[in-house]
Amino acid sequence: MKRVAGGVALAATLIAAAAAARANDVVGTDAKEAKAKSEAELRLDAVQAELDAQRLQILDLKAKLNPAAPQAEGGPSDPVKQYLESEDGKKALDKSLSDLGFAKTGLGTLKFGGLFNVWYTHQRDDETAAGARTGVDTFRLRRAEIIMSGSVVKDLVDFRVMFDPARSLANNESAPPPRNILQDLVITYKGPFGIPKDNLVHVGQFKIPFSREGGYTQSTSKLDFINRADGTTALADARRPGAMIMGTPLNGAVEWFANFHNNNGQNSQDTAYDEKNLVGRVVVNAHKFGTAEASKARTEKLGEISFGGSYIRGNETVVNDTFRNYASDFEWRKAKLLSDKDGMFLRTEWLRSDREVARDADIRSHYYAAGYKVNDNWEGVARHDIFKTQAGDTDRVTDTFGVNYFIKGHNAKIDLNYIRVRQQNTALGRTLVAQWILQFQVAF
């Protein structure tokens, strides 16, 4: 196309020159003017021949592109796009794979992504015994997730690798363990061994499928709050090497997950332990039952309604203690609540952990969360979170109030959370922590 544009520009210039030459011819008829006229006409003939050749190329290209196909708004029609991505199209336009937006790989496709979080934290604690107040004001590089994903065999074998340099000990000493840079390494098989295509098999390291807010299906970039609730952080926000099979029958109205994984931390080999932790989760998406048309109409009228339940049976190798964890959750989300641009969500989760030996480590936790999105840019959120041990030694209540400013959805946003923690401890008595977190996020 650049050659065509260049040819048209050159033609316009030379045609103007030819017109001027012809005007001079009218003034006089001497030999010099006649010679100038002859040269201009020769140049014009040459340009005309070039334009004719370019016109034939354009007609040939249009025939290949199927100009009768409907043109999509804001981009080429599907036949045009298919041709541009074909070998003939790339040769005709002198385009390379990189020019067309693809990363060159040895086999299959490759996509780069990332999630970056920068925090500014302002915290003030209760007075100490000496009467001084403690606290901290600091910047923190919370996440620097770099993601590579793609397909090796289209519609059959996919992969995903994610590592986070911000979790290294040298870069982030305040981060809780584990501080492994490698977070995800997943190979996914779609419908292997002849089973239905809506069943996936994952092997590698990834988040365990336990709970709604902290589990496998919750994207970190799309969290409603800067931090997860205490219970989901303690019981669900964990990555382990293992394998999982999942399915979404009835057009996604039901989701089920079955997972078994090592019980000794991230990227562990569990050389001393043969036993694996077992996880099961089922989610019912009530709005998705029925035909696609009925599901869409129901969602627009009533919103998205989901119920979930999770179970883990495993072993804590550090203290050699068997545990059983349970979780149940409910979520309702609706867009266009009072106008075409607002929306609202309600969510609650109940989590429980029972241990056979260390009974004091038993956990009871639940939270209630809500949010109202005023328009495409502004959302207010609130959460009431209760976390305690079975023995009652620790009883922590956390209230979070936040404002989310969306520049481009969750891909570019700024969040501000005020977090107020009240904790009752038999040894220390009542403590109070007030914290402000300002988060800057980009995701791509």
N, C-alpha and C positions, 0 to 999 in steps of 0.2 A: 504494500500500500504506500510505503514511503517513496518508492520509485515512481508510482503513479502521480503522487502529489508533486514530486520534484519535476516530472515531465510536464505537468499542467502549468507549474510556475514558470518553467523555462519557455513554454509555448507562449504564455501571456507576454513575457518580456520580448520575445522575438517578433511576435505579431505586432506589438507596439512599434518596434524598430522598423518593421516592414511598412507600417502605415506612414511613419515619418518619411521613409524613403520615397514612398509613392507621392506624398505631398510635395517633396522637393522636385519630383519629376514634372509636376504640373508647372512649376516656376520656369524651368528652362529645359532645353533639349540638347545641350551641348554634350560632347562625348563623355566628359567626366560624370555628369549626372546620369547619363544612360548606363555607364559602367556601374555606378552605385546602385541604380535600380536593379540591374541584372544580378548583382551579388546579393541584395536583399531578397529578391525573389527566389534565388537558389537556397538561401538559408531558410526561408519560409517553407519551401517545398520539402526540405530535409526535416524540419520540425513537424510538418503535417504527416510525413511518412512515419515518424516516431510515434505521433499521437494515434495514428491508425493502428500501429502495432500494439500500443498500450491498450487501446479500446478493445481489440480482439482478446487480449489477455484478461481484461476485466469481464468481458462477456463469458469467456470460458470459465473463469472463477465463479461468477454468479450462477452458471448452470450447475456447477458442482455443489455449490452451497444451497441449492434448492430455494430460490427466492420466493416461491409460492408458500413456503411454510410460514406460520404466524410468528411474528417477532415479539419476543418477551420484553416487557417494559424494563428498561435499565440494563439490558444485556442481550446477547445474541440468542436466537432460537436454538432449540436442541439440535437440529440438523447442522446448523452453523457451528455450534460448539463441538459437536462430534467430528466435523470435518477439520476444524482448527487443531484438534488434538490428534488427528490421524497423521500418518507419515506423509501423505500427499499434501495435507494442509500445512504442515510444518515446513516442508520443502518449498511450497509455493510462497509462503510468507517469510521464509528465512528465519523461522522461530526455533528456539531451542526449548528443551523441557523447562529450564529455569525461567525463560521468558513467559511460559504459560503457567507458572506458579507451582510446579512440581519439583520435589527434591529428588535428585538422581540417586538411585540405590542399585545394589547388585541384583535384587529381586524384590518384586512387590512395590509397596508404597511406603512413604515415611512422612510423618507429620511431627512438627515441633510445637510444643506448648509450654506454658509456665504459669506459676502463681507466685507473686511477690507481695509480701506484707512488711511494712515498716510501722513500728509503734512508737508513740511518745506516751510515757506513763507518768502520772502524778499520783503519789500515794501518801496517805497519812494514817498512822496507826494510833491506838490508844496511848495515853501517857504511861511511861515506865514507872517502876517503883521509885526512881529518883525524881520523877516529875517531868522528865524530858519526853518530847514526842519524837517518834521515829518515823521514817518514811524515805521515799526516794523519788527523784525526778530524773528520768533517763530516756534516751532513745534505745530502741532495740530492733535488730534485724530479725523479725520473727520467722519469716519463711522466705526461701529462695528456691522454690521447687522448679526444677527443669525436667520437662517431660518429653519423651520420644515414644511415639506410638505409630501403629500402622498395620498393614496386612502383608503377610508373606504369600498366602494363597487366598485369593479373593473369595469371600463368603465362607471360608473354611478355617483358616488359621490366622489369628491376630496376635499382637504383642504390645506390651507397654512397659516402659522403664521410667522410673522417677527417682531422682536423687536431690537432696536438699543440703547444700554446703553450709547453710545457716545453722544446721544442727551439729556441726563439728565442735569438739570440746574447745578448740583454740578460738573459734569465732563466737561461741555462745555458751559461756560457762554457766549462765543462769538457767539454761534449758534443762528440763528434767530428763533423766535417763529414760530410755537409751538415746545415745547421741550418734547413732549410725547415720552416715550420709545416705546410704542406699535405703530407700523407703519401699518402692514397689519394683518388682520384677515379675511380670505375669505373662504366661503364654495361654492363649484362649483358643479352644477348639469349638467350632460351631456345629452342633448336630453331629458329633462323631459316631461312628459305628452304626450309622443308619437311623439313629434316633431323631425325633422331630427337631427342626431347625430352631425352635424357640427354646431349646435346651443348650446351655453353654457349660463347658468344662474348663476351669481355671486351675493352673498349677504354677507355683512360685511363691512369692511373698506379697501379701496385700492385706487390707483391713479385714478383720473378722466380721461376719454378717450378723452382728448383735446390736439391737436397738435401732431407733430411727435416726436420732441426731448424731450418734457416734459411729454408726456402722458402715458397712461396705458401700451402700447406695447413696450416702450423703456426701456430696461434693463439698470439700472444705471451702472452696471459693464462694459457695452459695449459702453459707451459714447465715442465719438471721441475726446472730449475736457474734461479737468478736470471739468470746470464749464459749466452749460447750458447758453444759451443766455439770455439776460435780459428779453426779452418779454416772453419767455417760463417759466422762473422762476416766473415772476409776475402773469401770467394768467393760467399756466398749471401744474406746479409742486406742486400739492396739493393732499392730501388724505382726503377723507370724508366717513363717514358711509352712506351706501346706497345700491342700487341694480342695476344690469346691465344685459342686455341680449345682446349677440353678436353672429354673424354668419360669416362663411367664405364659401359662396357658390361658385360654379364653380371652385372647387379645389383650393380655395384661391385667385382666380383672383379678387374677390371683398371681402372686409371686411367691416362690419357695426357694429356700437355700439349704444345702446340706454341706457342712464343712468339717474337715479334721485337720489339725495343725500341731506343730511342735509346741511344747509347753515351757520352753526355756528362753523366750525372748526373740528379738529380731535377728534374722540371718544366723540362727542357731542350727547346730547339727543334732542336738539331743543325743549325743553318743552314749550317754549313760542311762537313757530312758526310752523304752520302747512304746510306752503308753502315749496316746495322743489325746488332745482335747477335742471333744465333739460338740459341734454347734448346729442348731436347727432354727430356722426362722420362716414364718409364713405371714404374708401381708395380703389383705383383701381390700381391693380398690373398688368400693361399691359403685362409683360413678361410671366404671368401665364395662359393666355387664350389658349385654344386648348388642345390637348392631352399632356400627360406627355412627350412624345418624342419630340413633337414640342416645348413645353415650354423649355425643356432642351437645345435644339439646339438654340432657340432664345436667351436664357440667355447667353450661351457661346459666341454667335456672337455679341449681342447688349448690354448685361448687364441687370441688374434689373432696371426697370423703374416704379415709383410709384407716383400717384397723390392723395392728400388727402384734405378733407375739414371738418371743425369742427364748432359747434355752441353751445353756452350756453345761456340760459335765466335764471336769478336768482335774488336773493335779498341779499344785504349786510346788515346784521342785525344791525351792529354797528351804521350805519348812516341811516338805513331804506331806502336804495336807490336801486332801480331796475336797473339791468345792462344787457346788451347783449354783448357777446364776439363772435368774428369771427376769424377763422384762415384758411389759405390755405397753402399747402406745396407741394414741388416737390423734389424727390430724384432719383439720378441715381448712381448705383454702378456697377463696372465691375472688375472682377478678370481676371488675365492673359491679361493685356492690351498690354504690349510690350514683355513680357516674360511669362514663366510659373509660376513665383512667385510674380510678381508685381500686383498692382491693384490701382484703383482710385475711388473716390466718389465726387459728387457735390450735394449740398442740399441748398434749400432756403425755408424760411417760412415768411409769412406775418400775423401779428396778430393785432387785433383791439378790443378795449373795449369802449363801449358807455354807459354812465350813465344818468339817467333821471334827477337827482337832482344835484349831485356834478360834473358838467361838467368839472371842472378843473382837475378832476381825470381821464378823458378820456385818453386812451393810444393808441399810434400808434407805431408799432415796426416791424422791419424786419431785416433779416440777410442773408448773403451769406457765405457758408462754402465749403471748398474743402480740399481734402487730397490725397496724393500719397503714396502708400506703395511700398517701394523699393524692399523688399523681406519679408521673414517670420518674420524678427526681427525688421525692421525699417520702420517708417511711419512719414511723415511730414504733418502737418495740419495747416490751416489758416482760420480765420473767421472775417468778418466785420459786426458789429452789431450796429444798430441805434435804440435808444429808446427815445421817447419823449411823453409829455402830449399834449392833444389837445390845451390847452391854451398857450403852448409854454413856460411855466415857467421853464421847465427842458428839456434840449436837451443833451443826453448823447451818445457819440460815443465810442465804445469799439472795439479795434483790438486785436486779439489773434493769436499768432504764437506758434506752439507746435511741439514737437518731442515725439513720442511714441516708446518705446523699449519693444517689446514683448518677454518675456522669454518662455512662453507657452500660446500664444494667449492672450485673455483678462483675463485668469485665474491667470496669474502671469506676471505683467508688471510694468514698471517704466515710468512715464510721466513727461515732463517738459514743462510748459506753460509760455510764456511771455505775460502779459496782460497790455495794454496801454489804459487808460480811459481818454477821454477829455470830460469835462462837462461844459455846458454854463448855468449859473443860473443868473436870473435878480438881485438877491440880492447879490450874492457872486462874480459874474463875472465868468471868465474862470478858471477852476481848472484842474490839471493834476495829475493822479495817475499812477505810474509805478510799476508793481508787477510781481515777479517771484514765481511760485508755482512748487515745486517738489513733486510729488505724488508717493507713493509706494502702490501697490495694489495686493491683492490676493483674488481670488474668487473660491469657490468650491461648 
